[in-house]
């Protein structure tokens, strides 16, 4: 396989609060290659949106990227080195903030946000906002940018684009507004688009239309995507490869078919068990019990062990690192002591002490449910 378009290595982003340090993203690594759709999936609070904001260096105070490396098409978007006095400082080749703003954001890496009503200014016309974006990022004059904006609205399926160009966001449906954001993201023909749960607020029918539109446009423009979602059905629909996040860490990485049919991490299994499947009839869904702990004070050992039905005593003590699964059909990693490759004392026959945890692993509740 060719070199990745985007390479993220050991990325760490923290928020410094009065209550302590929130380790929102804690050492994740993944790649995105040209023309592929890579999923970033997990419950709310897993760190998905912070991870993508970190790639674009859009983390607001009190947040800060404190470690790792981000390389995009051979250029260092973020990287630290040790100074003469032992302090960490930006590497010399790291792009400046002005270079990020002028060359990367919007032009080469675009983003589609979750709520189009928060992304579009309600007091300006839809076409005017799209035209201004094109004008600024493609160095076109107003007339040429207007023509390009109308073409992009047509490309994403907006009917009568020349007429709707002068309408306001409130005159568009939710699905149409999301199409406008997709048009805005594609307008500069970026190499990579970050889609941060762009279909969450849409009904199922409109969501299906948007996903079909994205896959068609991705094939046309050969644009790579990072698709952030908590919806495993969306992952199955459009992704080529998937990264599963839990409490700031990536716990499993695999091609999409391998993730669904050769699941290797208990958290991924729990996510799949909690969603309806069109090929199976079940009496009731099996939600993940308990809630995700706070990233300000994550559990010792495996961070999922308080909610894991397969947890053993060793899971409290050993923090598992992602391991390549040598028996997998393709590249597949999982961070679970079952796959550590050395004797860490994991015994499948001896569950974690149920009596000490009230019948569940620590953190479980009788009613189950999630953090929402």
C-alpha positions in Angstrom: 0.0 0.0 0.0 1.2 3.5 -0.8 2.2 6.0 1.9 -0.8 7.4 3.7 -2.3 10.8 2.9 -2.7 11.5 6.6 -0.6 9.9 9.3 -1.5 10.4 13.0 0.9 9.0 15.6 0.6 8.9 19.4 -1.7 12.0 19.4 -2.5 13.4 22.8 -4.9 16.3 23.5 -5.6 17.4 27.0 -7.9 20.0 28.7 -6.5 21.7 31.8 -9.4 22.4 34.2 -9.8 23.4 37.8 -10.8 19.8 38.6 -7.7 18.3 36.9 -6.4 17.3 33.5 -8.9 15.8 31.1 -7.1 13.3 28.8 -9.6 13.6 25.9 -7.3 12.0 23.3 -4.6 9.8 24.8 -2.1 8.4 22.4 -4.1 7.4 19.3 -2.5 6.4 15.9 -4.2 5.8 12.6 -3.7 6.4 8.9 -6.0 7.6 6.0 -5.0 6.8 2.4 -6.1 8.6 -0.7 -9.7 8.0 -1.7 -10.8 5.9 1.2 -13.4 6.5 3.9 -12.1 5.8 7.4 -14.5 5.6 10.3 -13.9 6.9 13.8 -16.6 5.4 15.9 -17.5 5.2 19.6 -20.0 6.5 22.2 -20.3 10.2 23.1 -17.4 11.2 25.2 -14.9 8.8 23.5 -12.8 11.6 22.1 -13.7 11.4 18.4 -14.5 15.1 17.8 -11.5 16.3 19.8 -9.3 14.0 17.7 -10.5 15.5 14.4 -10.3 19.0 15.8 -6.7 18.3 16.8 -5.9 17.2 13.2 -6.9 20.7 12.0 -5.3 22.3 15.1 -8.6 23.8 16.1 -8.6 22.9 19.8 -9.7 25.8 21.9 -8.4 26.8 25.4 -8.2 25.2 27.9 -7.5 22.4 25.5 -4.0 21.8 24.1 -2.3 19.2 21.9 0.5 18.0 24.1 2.1 15.2 22.2 2.3 13.1 19.0 2.7 13.8 15.3 0.3 14.7 12.5 1.7 14.4 8.9 -0.5 15.3 5.9 0.8 14.6 2.4 4.4 14.9 3.6 3.9 18.1 5.6 4.1 18.2 9.4 0.8 19.7 10.7 1.9 19.1 14.3 5.0 17.8 15.9 7.1 18.5 19.0 10.8 18.2 19.8 12.9 18.6 22.9 14.6 22.0 23.3 18.1 22.6 24.8 16.7 22.9 28.3 14.5 19.8 28.0 11.3 21.7 27.2 9.0 20.6 24.4 8.7 23.0 21.5 7.2 22.9 17.9 9.5 21.2 15.4 11.1 23.5 12.8 9.2 22.0 9.9 5.8 22.2 11.6 3.4 24.5 9.6 2.7 27.9 11.1 -0.8 29.0 12.1 -1.0 31.2 9.0 0.1 28.4 6.8 -2.6 26.2 8.3 -5.2 28.8 7.7 -4.1 29.8 4.2 -3.1 26.4 2.7 -4.6 23.6 4.7 -8.0 24.4 6.3 -10.8 24.5 3.7 -8.4 24.1 0.8 -6.9 20.7 1.4 -8.7 19.5 4.5 -12.4 20.5 4.8 -14.8 19.7 7.6 -18.6 19.0 7.6 -20.1 19.7 11.0 -23.0 17.9 12.7 -25.6 20.7 12.8 -25.9 22.8 9.6 -28.0 25.4 11.3 -25.0 26.2 13.5 -22.6 26.2 10.6 -24.7 28.5 8.2 -25.2 32.1 9.1 -29.0 32.7 9.3 -28.8 36.3 8.1 -27.0 35.6 4.8 -28.2 33.7 1.8 -27.1 30.2 1.3 -25.6 31.0 -2.1 -23.8 34.1 -0.8 -22.1 32.1 2.0 -21.0 29.4 -0.5 -19.8 32.0 -3.0 -17.8 33.8 -0.3 -16.1 30.6 0.7 -15.2 29.8 -2.9 -14.0 33.3 -3.5 -11.7 33.3 -0.5 -10.2 29.9 -1.0 -9.9 29.6 -4.8 -9.0 33.2 -5.7 -11.9 33.6 -8.0 -13.8 36.9 -8.7 -17.3 37.3 -7.5 -19.0 36.3 -10.8 -16.9 33.2 -11.3 -17.4 32.2 -7.7 -21.2 32.6 -8.0 -21.2 30.4 -11.1 -19.1 27.8 -9.3 -21.4 27.9 -6.2 -24.5 27.3 -8.4 -22.7 24.4 -10.0 -21.8 22.9 -6.6 -25.4 23.2 -5.4 -26.5 21.4 -8.5 -23.8 18.7 -7.9 -25.1 17.9 -4.5 -28.7 17.6 -5.7 -30.2 21.0 -4.8 -33.2 21.5 -7.2 -33.3 24.8 -9.2 -29.9 25.9 -7.8 -29.9 29.3 -9.5 -33.2 30.2 -7.9 -32.4 28.7 -4.4 -29.0 30.5 -4.4 -30.7 33.6 -3.0 -32.6 31.8 -0.3 -31.8 31.7 3.4 -30.9 28.7 5.5 -34.3 28.6 7.2 -35.9 28.1 3.8 -34.0 24.8 3.3 -34.9 21.5 5.0 -32.4 19.8 7.3 -31.2 17.5 4.5 -30.9 20.3 2.0 -28.8 22.4 4.5 -26.5 19.4 5.0 -26.1 19.1 1.2 -25.1 22.8 1.2 -22.3 22.0 3.8 -21.2 19.1 1.6 -21.1 21.4 -1.4 -19.0 23.9 0.7 -16.6 21.1 1.8 -16.2 19.9 -1.8 -16.0 23.4 -3.4 -12.2 23.6 -3.1 -11.7 20.0 -4.1 -9.9 19.0 -0.9 -7.8 15.9 -0.5 -9.5 15.0 2.8 -12.9 15.8 4.3 -13.6 15.4 8.0 -17.3 14.6 8.5 -18.2 15.1 12.2 -21.5 13.1 12.6 -23.1 15.0 9.8 -26.3 12.8 9.6 -27.1 12.6 13.3 -29.8 15.3 13.2 -31.5 13.8 10.1 -34.3 11.3 9.8 -33.5 7.8 8.5 -34.7 8.5 4.9 -32.8 11.7 4.5 -29.7 10.1 6.2 -29.8 7.4 3.5 -29.9 10.0 0.8 -27.0 11.9 2.2 -24.9 8.7 2.6 -25.6 7.7 -1.0 -24.7 11.3 -2.1 -21.4 11.1 -0.2 -20.3 7.8 -1.6 -21.2 9.0 -5.2 -19.2 12.2 -4.7 -16.3 10.4 -3.1 -16.0 8.1 -6.1 -16.3 11.1 -8.5 -13.7 13.3 -6.7 -11.6 10.5 -5.2 -11.6 12.5 -1.9 -10.6 10.8 1.4 -13.0 11.0 4.3 -12.7 10.6 8.1 -16.3 9.8 9.1 -17.0 10.4 12.8 -20.1 8.6 14.1 -21.5 6.6 17.0 -23.8 4.7 14.5 -22.4 1.3 13.5 -25.0 1.0 10.7 -23.5 4.1 9.0 -20.0 2.6 9.4 -21.2 -0.6 7.6 -22.8 1.5 4.9 -19.9 3.7 3.8 -16.5 3.0 5.5 -13.6 1.1 4.1 -11.7 0.9 7.4 -12.7 1.6 11.0 -11.1 2.9 14.2 -13.1 2.2 17.4 -12.4 4.7 20.2 -13.1 4.4 23.9 -12.2 7.0 26.5 -9.5 8.7 24.4 -7.9 5.5 23.0 -8.3 3.5 19.9 -9.2 -0.1 21.0 -9.7 -1.8 17.6 -8.7 -1.1 14.0 -9.8 -3.2 11.1 -11.3 -3.2 7.6 -15.0 -2.8 7.8 -15.9 -6.4 7.0 -13.4 -7.7 9.5 -14.7 -5.5 12.2 -18.2 -6.8 11.8 -17.5 -10.4 11.1 -14.3 -11.0 13.0 -14.7 -8.7 16.0 -11.8 -8.9 18.4 -12.4 -6.3 21.2 -15.2 -6.6 23.8 -16.2 -3.0 23.4 -16.6 -3.3 19.6 -18.7 -6.4 20.3 -20.8 -4.5 22.8 -21.4 -1.7 20.3 -22.6 -4.2 17.7 -24.8 -6.1 20.2 -26.5 -2.8 21.1 -27.7 -2.0 17.5 -30.5 -3.6 15.5 -29.4 -5.8 12.6 -31.4 -6.3 9.5 -30.3 -9.9 9.1 -31.4 -11.0 12.6 -34.6 -11.0 14.6 -34.2 -10.3 18.4 -36.6 -9.8 21.2 -34.7 -6.9 22.7 -31.4 -5.1 22.2 -28.5 -5.6 24.6 -27.3 -2.1 25.6 -23.8 -1.5 27.1 -24.3 -1.4 30.8 -22.9 1.4 33.0 -21.5 4.7 31.8 -18.3 5.8 30.3 -15.9 7.0 33.1 -14.6 10.5 33.2 -11.4 11.1 31.2 -10.1 13.2 34.0 -9.5 10.0 36.1 -9.7 7.0 33.8 -9.7 3.5 35.3 -6.5 1.6 35.9 -5.5 -1.2 33.5 -7.9 -1.5 30.6 -10.2 1.5 30.5 -13.2 -0.6 29.4 -12.8 -3.2 32.2 -15.4 -1.7 34.5 -18.1 -2.3 31.9 -16.7 -5.3 30.1 -18.5 -8.7 30.4 -15.3 -10.5 29.7 -13.1 -8.7 32.3 -10.7 -10.6 34.5 -8.6 -9.5 37.5 -5.6 -8.9 35.2 -7.7 -6.3 33.3 -7.6 -4.0 36.3 -3.8 -4.1 36.3 -2.5 -4.3 32.8 -3.0 -1.5 30.3 -3.2 -3.3 26.9 -1.5 -1.9 23.9 -2.8 -2.4 20.3 -1.5 -5.6 18.9 -1.4 -6.9 15.4 -3.5 -10.0 15.1 -1.3 -12.3 13.1 -4.2 -14.7 12.4 -6.4 -12.0 10.9 -7.0 -12.0 7.1 -5.9 -8.4 6.8 -4.5 -5.6 8.9 -6.3 -5.8 12.2 -5.3 -4.6 15.7 -7.0 -4.8 19.1 -6.0 -3.5 22.5 -7.1 -6.3 24.8 -5.0 -8.6 27.1 -6.5 -11.6 25.4 -4.3 -10.7 22.4 -1.2 -9.5 24.1 1.0 -12.3 22.9 2.6 -13.0 26.3 1.4 -14.5 29.5 -0.3 -11.7 31.5 -2.5 -14.0 33.6 -5.7 -13.7 31.5 -7.8 -16.7 32.4 -11.0 -17.1 30.3 -12.5 -19.4 33.0 -12.2 -16.9 35.8 -14.3 -13.7 35.5 -13.6 -10.6 37.5 -14.9 -10.9 41.1 -18.7 -10.6 40.7 -19.4 -10.7 44.4 -17.2 -7.6 45.0 -19.0 -5.6 42.3 -22.6 -6.4 43.1 -23.0 -9.0 40.3 -21.6 -6.8 37.5 -18.2 -5.5 36.7 -17.4 -2.3 38.5 -19.3 0.6 37.1 -22.3 -1.5 35.9 -25.8 -0.5 37.0 -28.8 -2.7 37.2 -30.7 -0.5 34.7 -27.9 -0.3 32.2 -28.0 2.6 29.8 -25.4 4.9 28.6 -24.0 8.3 29.3 -26.6 10.2 27.3 
